[in-house]
Amino acid sequence: MPLLSQALIFLDLETTGMSAEQERITEIGLVEVADGECVGRWSQLVNPERNIPPFIEALTGITDEMVQHAPTFGQLAPGLFERLEGKLLIAHNARFDYGFLKSEFGRLGMSYCPRVLCTVKLSRKLFPEHRRHNLDSLIERHDLRCSTRHRALGDAEVLWQFLQKVQAEVAAERMQAALRVQLETPEPPARGPGSIPGARNG
């Protein structure tokens, strides 16, 4: 089945740190696509029930004051799960975002095990001549637009633009081969404190 004819969720998270087991989500942004058309956008600040470290605050612009009265993940979980269920999850360094979602849902006794597509891996497979595949590099290389960098919805929208561009520019057989490599090998979620700053590649 062609990728863009499937039900897709382009997702980005902002968090208090890198470890899915120890840190928490501060913002969720997603773009919903069906039959190749954007059918919805959604973003929400999340109260992580802990302080946001200064370096994360400086990177994202999300402050403790901004999330103080936001809903917790537990309050958002039922509606979010319904949005995500049955859809292909697409994220940049998807192990990071998937790991956080799986951990947050898991704390609530909910099992989240989607099919996952990583745009870092896809970029590396399709454009091996380039050394860098972080989101800033993709924005520059493919002339993408980002309304708000390091905010969840802005970054999720970049991924939707990226997939549309490569789908139009890359030969269909090559695109399908690159997708098949990922989708036939389940993506394990990142977990534990072993992640290091910068590892997200976003």
Protein Blocks (a to p, Z undefined) as FASTA:
>chain_A
ZZklpccdddddddfbjblklmccfbdcddddeehiafbdcdddddehiacdfklmmmno
pafklmmmgccfklmmmmmmmmmgopacddehkllmmmmmmmmmmmnopacddddddfkl
mmmmmmmmbmbfcfklmmmmnopacfbghiaklmmmmmmmmmmmmmmmpcfklmmmmmmm
mmmmccdddedjkbcehjloZZ
